[in-house]
Amino acid sequence: MISVDIIEDVADIRNPLKEFLSIQNDILFGSISESVEEYLNNFPKEILPDVLILDIGLPGISGLSAIEIIKEKLPETEIIMFTVHDEPGKIFDALKSGASGYLLKNTPLDEIKRAVIEAANNGAPMSPSIARQVIQYFDKRKTVKESEILTPKERQIVNYIVDGQSYKMIAANLNNSIETIKYHTKNIYKKLHVNSKTEVVAKAFRGEI
């Protein structure tokens, strides 16, 4: 049995969600509050929630600000942010503060229930559009990491490769031997996870280097 609390200030959203969760055989509905302040005033609680569904746009203390406050009182509770906002900044602020999941308010009730179960089992439930943004964010971080590990000299060589210069031309420009340029190019391939000059050029054109 998974115990669930809700903090949501909009009655038209709060009440249907409460009614739905209250009739689920595998969920124990705990409490519902219209604000973080109201929720905190109810401590100590008889039944601690396994999962808390927390609105972001609340009057008074916002949902984002409340995450760390609530986690201090309920360190074992998994928090699912429940919101109309899908801006990347809000998503990552919530996740960095300790939220376990992030659902948009247009999520169907059955999917909300699945998200509650997933969170209670140490998952990270997210609406599809939110998950895509998270993936894109970490893809960008990975790209930056790849390019940042190139040395200044390797970056110079990459620029010459993109310009279409041969090993001989690059060696002349950098006052190095052709073998030295080939050695550096081999390291560049390893760092960028490519196998040819063409792939290096493609990464550069995509803005990944």
N, C-alpha and C positions, 0 to 999 in steps of 0.2 A: 504494500500500500504506500503510495507516494503522497505526502502532505504538500499542499500548495496554498500559498497566499497571493493576493493580488493588491497592487497599488495602482489605481487608475481613477482619474478624476471625471471622466466623461461617462455619464450614466448609461447612455445608449450603447456604449462599448462594454462597460463594466458589468452591467446586469446580465446580458445574454451569456457572457463568458462565465460568470458565476453560476448561472443556472445550468449551463452545459457541464461544467466540471463537477458540480454538486451531485449529478446523477450517474457519474462514472463509477463502476464497481471497483476499479483499481486505483482510484484517486480519493484521497481524504481532503476535502476542501476545508481550509482553516479559517482565514479571515480575509476581509476585503476592506480597503481603506481608500479615501479620496486624496490623501496627501501623505508625504513621508512623515510629517510631524504627527499626524493622527496614528500612523502605524507605530512610530517609536513610542508614543504615549501608552501603547498597549503592553509594553514590556513590564515584567517578565511574562512570556507566553507559556501557556500550558503545553502546547504542542509546537515544537519548532518546525518550520517548513523545510522540506527537502528542496523545494523549488519556489522561488519568488518571481512572479511576473511583474515587472516594474516599468511603468510608463516613463518616458524621458521628459515630456513637456508637462510638468506638474506645477501647480501654484506653490509658492514658497520654495522649499528646497527642491531643486530639479532632480530628475532621476539620475543624471550623470553625477551630480554632486553627492547623491545619496549612496552610490555604490560602495565607496570605501567606508562610509559610516555604518552601513548595514553589515558589511563583511566583518567589521570589528566585533559587532554583536553576534553575528551568525556566520562564523567562518566556514561552516560546513554546508551552508545553503548555496545552491546554484541559482544565479540570477539571470533571468531572460529579459532583455530589454524589449519593450513593446511600444512601437512608435510609428509615426507616419514619416519619420525622417530617414532618408537613405544616403545622406551626405557622408562621404568617406571620413571626414574629420570626426563626426559624431560616432561613427561605427568604431573607429580605432581608439578614440578616447574611452569609449565604454569597455572595449575588450581589454585595453591596457589597465583599466581601473579594477578589473576583476570580474566583469560580466562573462557568463558562460555561453550565451547565445544572443541572437538579435533577430526579432521577428517584426515584420510590418503588420499594421493593424488590419489590413485586408486579408490576412492569412485565414483560411477556412478553419472552423472550430476543430474538425478532426485532425488537421495538421498541427494545430496548437497543442492538442493532447499528445500527439506523437513527439512534439518538441519537448514537452514536459518530461515524458518518459526518457527521451534521449539525454536530456540534461541531467536527470536523476541518476543516469548510468554513466556519468562522466563524459557525455558527448558534448558537442558544440553545435546545437541546432541553429540554422540560419535560413532566412527566406532566400530563394534562389538568386534574386538580384543582389542581395547582400553578399552571398557566397562568391558570386562572380567578381565583385569589387575587391573582396579579400584576396582572391587568387591573383587578380591583376596587380594588386599592390605588391604582393610578394614576388611576382614575376619581375616587376620593375626593380625591386630591391636586389633580386638575383643578378639582373643585368648590370646594375651599378656596381655590384660587388665584383663581377667578372672584369669589367673595364678598369676598375680602380687598382687591380693587382698588376697591371702593366707598369713596367718601369718607364721613366721618361724616354729612354732610348728606344724601348719597344714601341712606344707611342709614335716616335718619329718614323720608325720603320713601317708601322701600320699606315701612317699618312702617305708614305711613298708608295706602298702597295696599292692603296686606294687610287693614287695618281697614275697607276699602271706601269710603274718603273720596274725594271728587271733587277735581279740580284746584283748584277754588275754595276748598274746605274746607282743603286742604293749604296753599294760599297764605296763608289767614287764620291758620292755626296757626303758620306759620313767618315771618309778617310779610314775605312776598314777593309779587311780582306773579304772576298766573297764567302769564304768559309765561316767567317765571324758572323756575317749577315744571315747565312743559312742557319747557324746555331741559334741566333736570337729568334729567327722566324719559327724555328721548331718549338721554342719555348712559348712563343705567342700562340701557336696552334693549340698547345696543351692548355694554356690558361683560358683561352676562349672556347675550347671544346670544338675545334674545327679541324679540317684536314686539308684545306687548300686555300690559295690566295682568293679564289672566287668566293669562298664562304666568309673570309675576312671582309671583303668588299661588301658582301650582302649585309653583314652585321652592321657595318659602318653606315650603309644607306638606310637601314632601319633605325638608326639612332642608338644602337646598343653599345657603341664604343665611344 
